[in-house]
Amino acid sequence: RNLQPVLRIYNAQVDTGDFSHVGFSISTYIQYHLASGFDIEKLSDNIQLFQGLYLDYHLADKWLIDISQQAVSNLMGETATPLIFFGVTMAQQDAKIEEYRKARIPKAIEYLHLLRLFVAFFFHNF
């Protein structure tokens, strides 16, 4: 139950300025964090740090941070509809998915559905 190796890889990428795989490191860290039951508030704080990196270095796949933040917020009970990550209705979420589809970002759609599965599991809503 140790996520340090994943964070070490992430930190090495930041230190060397090699951001080509930083998104993968972040998504791996988030998924491992969720699957292993570590403190969700700590994860939320770390996502804020990751967001700063994305803003500072103008990284392209900011959707990774947006989707992750929403998943964690939903897991922390900050919404009455935990399976909706964008907007307050399923139609609004579907519109966001369509936006990703039109922008040709299939990884964003896949990641959204993956984290929705995590949330559904935790809320026993399959």
Chimera marker file (.cmm) of the C-alpha trace (Angstrom):
<marker_set name="trace">
<marker id="1" x="0.000" y="0.000" z="0.000" r="1" g="1" b="0" radius="0.5"/>
<marker id="2" x="2.510" y="2.533" z="-1.134" r="1" g="1" b="0" radius="0.5"/>
<marker id="3" x="2.012" y="5.052" z="-3.909" r="1" g="1" b="0" radius="0.5"/>
<marker id="4" x="5.462" y="6.595" z="-3.525" r="1" g="1" b="0" radius="0.5"/>
<marker id="5" x="6.929" y="4.962" z="-6.679" r="1" g="1" b="0" radius="0.5"/>
<marker id="6" x="4.239" y="6.549" z="-8.854" r="1" g="1" b="0" radius="0.5"/>
<marker id="7" x="4.781" y="9.952" z="-7.237" r="1" g="1" b="0" radius="0.5"/>
<marker id="8" x="8.553" y="9.576" z="-7.609" r="1" g="1" b="0" radius="0.5"/>
<marker id="9" x="8.141" y="9.040" z="-11.357" r="1" g="1" b="0" radius="0.5"/>
<marker id="10" x="5.837" y="12.049" z="-11.576" r="1" g="1" b="0" radius="0.5"/>
<marker id="11" x="8.289" y="14.236" z="-9.606" r="1" g="1" b="0" radius="0.5"/>
<marker id="12" x="11.200" y="13.114" z="-11.786" r="1" g="1" b="0" radius="0.5"/>
<marker id="13" x="9.238" y="14.121" z="-14.881" r="1" g="1" b="0" radius="0.5"/>
<marker id="14" x="8.507" y="17.546" z="-13.418" r="1" g="1" b="0" radius="0.5"/>
<marker id="15" x="12.132" y="18.016" z="-12.297" r="1" g="1" b="0" radius="0.5"/>
<marker id="16" x="13.509" y="17.160" z="-15.732" r="1" g="1" b="0" radius="0.5"/>
<marker id="17" x="10.853" y="19.045" z="-17.676" r="1" g="1" b="0" radius="0.5"/>
<marker id="18" x="9.740" y="15.848" z="-19.449" r="1" g="1" b="0" radius="0.5"/>
<marker id="19" x="5.968" y="16.194" z="-19.510" r="1" g="1" b="0" radius="0.5"/>
<marker id="20" x="5.260" y="13.687" z="-22.266" r="1" g="1" b="0" radius="0.5"/>
<marker id="21" x="4.030" y="11.045" z="-19.806" r="1" g="1" b="0" radius="0.5"/>
<marker id="22" x="2.997" y="13.183" z="-16.844" r="1" g="1" b="0" radius="0.5"/>
<marker id="23" x="-0.696" y="12.662" z="-17.651" r="1" g="1" b="0" radius="0.5"/>
<marker id="24" x="-0.231" y="8.900" z="-17.477" r="1" g="1" b="0" radius="0.5"/>
<marker id="25" x="1.544" y="9.198" z="-14.123" r="1" g="1" b="0" radius="0.5"/>
<marker id="26" x="-1.229" y="11.385" z="-12.743" r="1" g="1" b="0" radius="0.5"/>
<marker id="27" x="-4.033" y="9.125" z="-13.953" r="1" g="1" b="0" radius="0.5"/>
<marker id="28" x="-2.214" y="6.054" z="-12.603" r="1" g="1" b="0" radius="0.5"/>
<marker id="29" x="-1.730" y="7.767" z="-9.247" r="1" g="1" b="0" radius="0.5"/>
<marker id="30" x="-5.420" y="8.700" z="-9.074" r="1" g="1" b="0" radius="0.5"/>
<marker id="31" x="-6.648" y="5.235" z="-10.051" r="1" g="1" b="0" radius="0.5"/>
<marker id="32" x="-4.307" y="3.492" z="-7.582" r="1" g="1" b="0" radius="0.5"/>
<marker id="33" x="-5.340" y="5.958" z="-4.911" r="1" g="1" b="0" radius="0.5"/>
<marker id="34" x="-9.024" y="5.207" z="-5.456" r="1" g="1" b="0" radius="0.5"/>
<marker id="35" x="-8.544" y="1.448" z="-5.675" r="1" g="1" b="0" radius="0.5"/>
<marker id="36" x="-6.388" y="1.201" z="-2.550" r="1" g="1" b="0" radius="0.5"/>
<marker id="37" x="-8.589" y="3.242" z="-0.250" r="1" g="1" b="0" radius="0.5"/>
<marker id="38" x="-6.146" y="5.986" z="0.654" r="1" g="1" b="0" radius="0.5"/>
<marker id="39" x="-7.382" y="9.271" z="2.126" r="1" g="1" b="0" radius="0.5"/>
<marker id="40" x="-9.645" y="10.932" z="-0.441" r="1" g="1" b="0" radius="0.5"/>
<marker id="41" x="-9.025" y="14.435" z="0.957" r="1" g="1" b="0" radius="0.5"/>
<marker id="42" x="-5.279" y="14.008" z="0.403" r="1" g="1" b="0" radius="0.5"/>
<marker id="43" x="-6.037" y="12.963" z="-3.166" r="1" g="1" b="0" radius="0.5"/>
<marker id="44" x="-8.152" y="16.080" z="-3.617" r="1" g="1" b="0" radius="0.5"/>
<marker id="45" x="-5.253" y="18.236" z="-2.383" r="1" g="1" b="0" radius="0.5"/>
<marker id="46" x="-2.834" y="16.507" z="-4.763" r="1" g="1" b="0" radius="0.5"/>
<marker id="47" x="-5.161" y="17.038" z="-7.712" r="1" g="1" b="0" radius="0.5"/>
<marker id="48" x="-5.027" y="20.758" z="-6.914" r="1" g="1" b="0" radius="0.5"/>
<marker id="49" x="-1.219" y="20.553" z="-7.161" r="1" g="1" b="0" radius="0.5"/>
<marker id="50" x="-1.488" y="18.695" z="-10.469" r="1" g="1" b="0" radius="0.5"/>
<marker id="51" x="-3.850" y="21.387" z="-11.736" r="1" g="1" b="0" radius="0.5"/>
<marker id="52" x="-1.217" y="24.017" z="-10.954" r="1" g="1" b="0" radius="0.5"/>
<marker id="53" x="1.291" y="22.085" z="-13.035" r="1" g="1" b="0" radius="0.5"/>
<marker id="54" x="-1.123" y="21.924" z="-15.961" r="1" g="1" b="0" radius="0.5"/>
<marker id="55" x="-1.773" y="25.653" z="-15.772" r="1" g="1" b="0" radius="0.5"/>
<marker id="56" x="1.889" y="26.626" z="-15.304" r="1" g="1" b="0" radius="0.5"/>
<marker id="57" x="3.138" y="24.525" z="-18.207" r="1" g="1" b="0" radius="0.5"/>
<marker id="58" x="0.084" y="24.821" z="-20.478" r="1" g="1" b="0" radius="0.5"/>
<marker id="59" x="-0.290" y="21.052" z="-20.796" r="1" g="1" b="0" radius="0.5"/>
<marker id="60" x="-2.825" y="19.963" z="-23.405" r="1" g="1" b="0" radius="0.5"/>
<marker id="61" x="-4.865" y="17.287" z="-21.648" r="1" g="1" b="0" radius="0.5"/>
<marker id="62" x="-6.379" y="19.383" z="-18.860" r="1" g="1" b="0" radius="0.5"/>
<marker id="63" x="-9.518" y="17.253" z="-19.170" r="1" g="1" b="0" radius="0.5"/>
<marker id="64" x="-7.622" y="14.700" z="-17.049" r="1" g="1" b="0" radius="0.5"/>
<marker id="65" x="-7.571" y="17.098" z="-14.110" r="1" g="1" b="0" radius="0.5"/>
<marker id="66" x="-11.165" y="18.288" z="-14.638" r="1" g="1" b="0" radius="0.5"/>
<marker id="67" x="-12.587" y="14.764" z="-14.693" r="1" g="1" b="0" radius="0.5"/>
<marker id="68" x="-10.440" y="13.646" z="-11.749" r="1" g="1" b="0" radius="0.5"/>
<marker id="69" x="-11.439" y="16.644" z="-9.640" r="1" g="1" b="0" radius="0.5"/>
<marker id="70" x="-15.097" y="16.000" z="-10.290" r="1" g="1" b="0" radius="0.5"/>
<marker id="71" x="-14.803" y="12.305" z="-9.447" r="1" g="1" b="0" radius="0.5"/>
<marker id="72" x="-13.132" y="13.084" z="-6.130" r="1" g="1" b="0" radius="0.5"/>
<marker id="73" x="-15.658" y="15.822" z="-5.314" r="1" g="1" b="0" radius="0.5"/>
<marker id="74" x="-18.466" y="13.380" z="-6.000" r="1" g="1" b="0" radius="0.5"/>
<marker id="75" x="-16.829" y="10.727" z="-3.815" r="1" g="1" b="0" radius="0.5"/>
<marker id="76" x="-16.530" y="13.281" z="-1.010" r="1" g="1" b="0" radius="0.5"/>
<marker id="77" x="-20.301" y="13.780" z="-1.144" r="1" g="1" b="0" radius="0.5"/>
<marker id="78" x="-20.251" y="17.273" z="-2.615" r="1" g="1" b="0" radius="0.5"/>
<marker id="79" x="-23.185" y="16.512" z="-4.926" r="1" g="1" b="0" radius="0.5"/>
<marker id="80" x="-26.578" y="14.846" z="-4.732" r="1" g="1" b="0" radius="0.5"/>
<marker id="81" x="-25.941" y="13.124" z="-8.076" r="1" g="1" b="0" radius="0.5"/>
<marker id="82" x="-22.536" y="11.422" z="-7.778" r="1" g="1" b="0" radius="0.5"/>
<marker id="83" x="-22.630" y="9.756" z="-11.205" r="1" g="1" b="0" radius="0.5"/>
<marker id="84" x="-22.996" y="13.081" z="-13.006" r="1" g="1" b="0" radius="0.5"/>
<marker id="85" x="-19.596" y="14.696" z="-13.446" r="1" g="1" b="0" radius="0.5"/>
<marker id="86" x="-20.595" y="17.659" z="-15.623" r="1" g="1" b="0" radius="0.5"/>
<marker id="87" x="-23.660" y="19.793" z="-15.021" r="1" g="1" b="0" radius="0.5"/>
<marker id="88" x="-26.603" y="18.699" z="-12.918" r="1" g="1" b="0" radius="0.5"/>
<marker id="89" x="-28.456" y="16.505" z="-15.402" r="1" g="1" b="0" radius="0.5"/>
<marker id="90" x="-27.509" y="13.512" z="-17.496" r="1" g="1" b="0" radius="0.5"/>
<marker id="91" x="-28.287" y="15.575" z="-20.607" r="1" g="1" b="0" radius="0.5"/>
<marker id="92" x="-25.636" y="18.121" z="-19.606" r="1" g="1" b="0" radius="0.5"/>
<marker id="93" x="-23.129" y="15.350" z="-19.027" r="1" g="1" b="0" radius="0.5"/>
<marker id="94" x="-24.005" y="13.812" z="-22.391" r="1" g="1" b="0" radius="0.5"/>
<marker id="95" x="-23.379" y="17.221" z="-23.969" r="1" g="1" b="0" radius="0.5"/>
<marker id="96" x="-19.895" y="17.269" z="-22.417" r="1" g="1" b="0" radius="0.5"/>
<marker id="97" x="-19.221" y="13.780" z="-23.762" r="1" g="1" b="0" radius="0.5"/>
<marker id="98" x="-20.341" y="14.942" z="-27.193" r="1" g="1" b="0" radius="0.5"/>
<marker id="99" x="-17.987" y="17.927" z="-26.867" r="1" g="1" b="0" radius="0.5"/>
<marker id="100" x="-15.095" y="15.532" z="-26.206" r="1" g="1" b="0" radius="0.5"/>
<marker id="101" x="-16.214" y="13.376" z="-29.135" r="1" g="1" b="0" radius="0.5"/>
<marker id="102" x="-16.277" y="16.359" z="-31.513" r="1" g="1" b="0" radius="0.5"/>
<marker id="103" x="-12.860" y="17.478" z="-30.258" r="1" g="1" b="0" radius="0.5"/>
<marker id="104" x="-11.587" y="13.951" z="-30.980" r="1" g="1" b="0" radius="0.5"/>
<marker id="105" x="-10.527" y="13.237" z="-27.404" r="1" g="1" b="0" radius="0.5"/>
<marker id="106" x="-11.602" y="9.614" z="-26.934" r="1" g="1" b="0" radius="0.5"/>
<marker id="107" x="-9.259" y="9.218" z="-23.942" r="1" g="1" b="0" radius="0.5"/>
<marker id="108" x="-11.301" y="11.818" z="-22.049" r="1" g="1" b="0" radius="0.5"/>
<marker id="109" x="-14.502" y="9.865" z="-22.678" r="1" g="1" b="0" radius="0.5"/>
<marker id="110" x="-12.860" y="6.600" z="-21.630" r="1" g="1" b="0" radius="0.5"/>
<marker id="111" x="-11.410" y="8.185" z="-18.474" r="1" g="1" b="0" radius="0.5"/>
<marker id="112" x="-14.769" y="9.731" z="-17.580" r="1" g="1" b="0" radius="0.5"/>
<marker id="113" x="-16.468" y="6.347" z="-17.821" r="1" g="1" b="0" radius="0.5"/>
<marker id="114" x="-13.670" y="4.642" z="-15.882" r="1" g="1" b="0" radius="0.5"/>
<marker id="115" x="-13.958" y="7.067" z="-12.970" r="1" g="1" b="0" radius="0.5"/>
<marker id="116" x="-17.747" y="6.837" z="-13.112" r="1" g="1" b="0" radius="0.5"/>
<marker id="117" x="-17.302" y="3.094" z="-12.558" r="1" g="1" b="0" radius="0.5"/>
<marker id="118" x="-15.198" y="3.809" z="-9.463" r="1" g="1" b="0" radius="0.5"/>
<marker id="119" x="-17.862" y="6.175" z="-8.142" r="1" g="1" b="0" radius="0.5"/>
<marker id="120" x="-20.672" y="3.737" z="-8.965" r="1" g="1" b="0" radius="0.5"/>
<marker id="121" x="-18.839" y="0.986" z="-7.107" r="1" g="1" b="0" radius="0.5"/>
<marker id="122" x="-18.363" y="3.127" z="-4.002" r="1" g="1" b="0" radius="0.5"/>
<marker id="123" x="-22.005" y="4.227" z="-3.997" r="1" g="1" b="0" radius="0.5"/>
<marker id="124" x="-23.264" y="0.717" z="-4.910" r="1" g="1" b="0" radius="0.5"/>
<marker id="125" x="-25.017" y="2.169" z="-7.941" r="1" g="1" b="0" radius="0.5"/>
<marker id="126" x="-24.195" y="-0.110" z="-10.892" r="1" g="1" b="0" radius="0.5"/>
<link id1="1" id2="2" r="1" g="1" b="0" radius="0.2"/>
<link id1="2" id2="3" r="1" g="1" b="0" radius="0.2"/>
<link id1="3" id2="4" r="1" g="1" b="0" radius="0.2"/>
<link id1="4" id2="5" r="1" g="1" b="0" radius="0.2"/>
<link id1="5" id2="6" r="1" g="1" b="0" radius="0.2"/>
<link id1="6" id2="7" r="1" g="1" b="0" radius="0.2"/>
<link id1="7" id2="8" r="1" g="1" b="0" radius="0.2"/>
<link id1="8" id2="9" r="1" g="1" b="0" radius="0.2"/>
<link id1="9" id2="10" r="1" g="1" b="0" radius="0.2"/>
<link id1="10" id2="11" r="1" g="1" b="0" radius="0.2"/>
<link id1="11" id2="12" r="1" g="1" b="0" radius="0.2"/>
<link id1="12" id2="13" r="1" g="1" b="0" radius="0.2"/>
<link id1="13" id2="14" r="1" g="1" b="0" radius="0.2"/>
<link id1="14" id2="15" r="1" g="1" b="0" radius="0.2"/>
<link id1="15" id2="16" r="1" g="1" b="0" radius="0.2"/>
<link id1="16" id2="17" r="1" g="1" b="0" radius="0.2"/>
<link id1="17" id2="18" r="1" g="1" b="0" radius="0.2"/>
<link id1="18" id2="19" r="1" g="1" b="0" radius="0.2"/>
<link id1="19" id2="20" r="1" g="1" b="0" radius="0.2"/>
<link id1="20" id2="21" r="1" g="1" b="0" radius="0.2"/>
<link id1="21" id2="22" r="1" g="1" b="0" radius="0.2"/>
<link id1="22" id2="23" r="1" g="1" b="0" radius="0.2"/>
<link id1="23" id2="24" r="1" g="1" b="0" radius="0.2"/>
<link id1="24" id2="25" r="1" g="1" b="0" radius="0.2"/>
<link id1="25" id2="26" r="1" g="1" b="0" radius="0.2"/>
<link id1="26" id2="27" r="1" g="1" b="0" radius="0.2"/>
<link id1="27" id2="28" r="1" g="1" b="0" radius="0.2"/>
<link id1="28" id2="29" r="1" g="1" b="0" radius="0.2"/>
<link id1="29" id2="30" r="1" g="1" b="0" radius="0.2"/>
<link id1="30" id2="31" r="1" g="1" b="0" radius="0.2"/>
<link id1="31" id2="32" r="1" g="1" b="0" radius="0.2"/>
<link id1="32" id2="33" r="1" g="1" b="0" radius="0.2"/>
<link id1="33" id2="34" r="1" g="1" b="0" radius="0.2"/>
<link id1="34" id2="35" r="1" g="1" b="0" radius="0.2"/>
<link id1="35" id2="36" r="1" g="1" b="0" radius="0.2"/>
<link id1="36" id2="37" r="1" g="1" b="0" radius="0.2"/>
<link id1="37" id2="38" r="1" g="1" b="0" radius="0.2"/>
<link id1="38" id2="39" r="1" g="1" b="0" radius="0.2"/>
<link id1="39" id2="40" r="1" g="1" b="0" radius="0.2"/>
<link id1="40" id2="41" r="1" g="1" b="0" radius="0.2"/>
<link id1="41" id2="42" r="1" g="1" b="0" radius="0.2"/>
<link id1="42" id2="43" r="1" g="1" b="0" radius="0.2"/>
<link id1="43" id2="44" r="1" g="1" b="0" radius="0.2"/>
<link id1="44" id2="45" r="1" g="1" b="0" radius="0.2"/>
<link id1="45" id2="46" r="1" g="1" b="0" radius="0.2"/>
<link id1="46" id2="47" r="1" g="1" b="0" radius="0.2"/>
<link id1="47" id2="48" r="1" g="1" b="0" radius="0.2"/>
<link id1="48" id2="49" r="1" g="1" b="0" radius="0.2"/>
<link id1="49" id2="50" r="1" g="1" b="0" radius="0.2"/>
<link id1="50" id2="51" r="1" g="1" b="0" radius="0.2"/>
<link id1="51" id2="52" r="1" g="1" b="0" radius="0.2"/>
<link id1="52" id2="53" r="1" g="1" b="0" radius="0.2"/>
<link id1="53" id2="54" r="1" g="1" b="0" radius="0.2"/>
<link id1="54" id2="55" r="1" g="1" b="0" radius="0.2"/>
<link id1="55" id2="56" r="1" g="1" b="0" radius="0.2"/>
<link id1="56" id2="57" r="1" g="1" b="0" radius="0.2"/>
<link id1="57" id2="58" r="1" g="1" b="0" radius="0.2"/>
<link id1="58" id2="59" r="1" g="1" b="0" radius="0.2"/>
<link id1="59" id2="60" r="1" g="1" b="0" radius="0.2"/>
<link id1="60" id2="61" r="1" g="1" b="0" radius="0.2"/>
<link id1="61" id2="62" r="1" g="1" b="0" radius="0.2"/>
<link id1="62" id2="63" r="1" g="1" b="0" radius="0.2"/>
<link id1="63" id2="64" r="1" g="1" b="0" radius="0.2"/>
<link id1="64" id2="65" r="1" g="1" b="0" radius="0.2"/>
<link id1="65" id2="66" r="1" g="1" b="0" radius="0.2"/>
<link id1="66" id2="67" r="1" g="1" b="0" radius="0.2"/>
<link id1="67" id2="68" r="1" g="1" b="0" radius="0.2"/>
<link id1="68" id2="69" r="1" g="1" b="0" radius="0.2"/>
<link id1="69" id2="70" r="1" g="1" b="0" radius="0.2"/>
<link id1="70" id2="71" r="1" g="1" b="0" radius="0.2"/>
<link id1="71" id2="72" r="1" g="1" b="0" radius="0.2"/>
<link id1="72" id2="73" r="1" g="1" b="0" radius="0.2"/>
<link id1="73" id2="74" r="1" g="1" b="0" radius="0.2"/>
<link id1="74" id2="75" r="1" g="1" b="0" radius="0.2"/>
<link id1="75" id2="76" r="1" g="1" b="0" radius="0.2"/>
<link id1="76" id2="77" r="1" g="1" b="0" radius="0.2"/>
<link id1="77" id2="78" r="1" g="1" b="0" radius="0.2"/>
<link id1="78" id2="79" r="1" g="1" b="0" radius="0.2"/>
<link id1="79" id2="80" r="1" g="1" b="0" radius="0.2"/>
<link id1="80" id2="81" r="1" g="1" b="0" radius="0.2"/>
<link id1="81" id2="82" r="1" g="1" b="0" radius="0.2"/>
<link id1="82" id2="83" r="1" g="1" b="0" radius="0.2"/>
<link id1="83" id2="84" r="1" g="1" b="0" radius="0.2"/>
<link id1="84" id2="85" r="1" g="1" b="0" radius="0.2"/>
<link id1="85" id2="86" r="1" g="1" b="0" radius="0.2"/>
<link id1="86" id2="87" r="1" g="1" b="0" radius="0.2"/>
<link id1="87" id2="88" r="1" g="1" b="0" radius="0.2"/>
<link id1="88" id2="89" r="1" g="1" b="0" radius="0.2"/>
<link id1="89" id2="90" r="1" g="1" b="0" radius="0.2"/>
<link id1="90" id2="91" r="1" g="1" b="0" radius="0.2"/>
<link id1="91" id2="92" r="1" g="1" b="0" radius="0.2"/>
<link id1="92" id2="93" r="1" g="1" b="0" radius="0.2"/>
<link id1="93" id2="94" r="1" g="1" b="0" radius="0.2"/>
<link id1="94" id2="95" r="1" g="1" b="0" radius="0.2"/>
<link id1="95" id2="96" r="1" g="1" b="0" radius="0.2"/>
<link id1="96" id2="97" r="1" g="1" b="0" radius="0.2"/>
<link id1="97" id2="98" r="1" g="1" b="0" radius="0.2"/>
<link id1="98" id2="99" r="1" g="1" b="0" radius="0.2"/>
<link id1="99" id2="100" r="1" g="1" b="0" radius="0.2"/>
<link id1="100" id2="101" r="1" g="1" b="0" radius="0.2"/>
<link id1="101" id2="102" r="1" g="1" b="0" radius="0.2"/>
<link id1="102" id2="103" r="1" g="1" b="0" radius="0.2"/>
<link id1="103" id2="104" r="1" g="1" b="0" radius="0.2"/>
<link id1="104" id2="105" r="1" g="1" b="0" radius="0.2"/>
<link id1="105" id2="106" r="1" g="1" b="0" radius="0.2"/>
<link id1="106" id2="107" r="1" g="1" b="0" radius="0.2"/>
<link id1="107" id2="108" r="1" g="1" b="0" radius="0.2"/>
<link id1="108" id2="109" r="1" g="1" b="0" radius="0.2"/>
<link id1="109" id2="110" r="1" g="1" b="0" radius="0.2"/>
<link id1="110" id2="111" r="1" g="1" b="0" radius="0.2"/>
<link id1="111" id2="112" r="1" g="1" b="0" radius="0.2"/>
<link id1="112" id2="113" r="1" g="1" b="0" radius="0.2"/>
<link id1="113" id2="114" r="1" g="1" b="0" radius="0.2"/>
<link id1="114" id2="115" r="1" g="1" b="0" radius="0.2"/>
<link id1="115" id2="116" r="1" g="1" b="0" radius="0.2"/>
<link id1="116" id2="117" r="1" g="1" b="0" radius="0.2"/>
<link id1="117" id2="118" r="1" g="1" b="0" radius="0.2"/>
<link id1="118" id2="119" r="1" g="1" b="0" radius="0.2"/>
<link id1="119" id2="120" r="1" g="1" b="0" radius="0.2"/>
<link id1="120" id2="121" r="1" g="1" b="0" radius="0.2"/>
<link id1="121" id2="122" r="1" g="1" b="0" radius="0.2"/>
<link id1="122" id2="123" r="1" g="1" b="0" radius="0.2"/>
<link id1="123" id2="124" r="1" g="1" b="0" radius="0.2"/>
<link id1="124" id2="125" r="1" g="1" b="0" radius="0.2"/>
<link id1="125" id2="126" r="1" g="1" b="0" radius="0.2"/>
</marker_set>
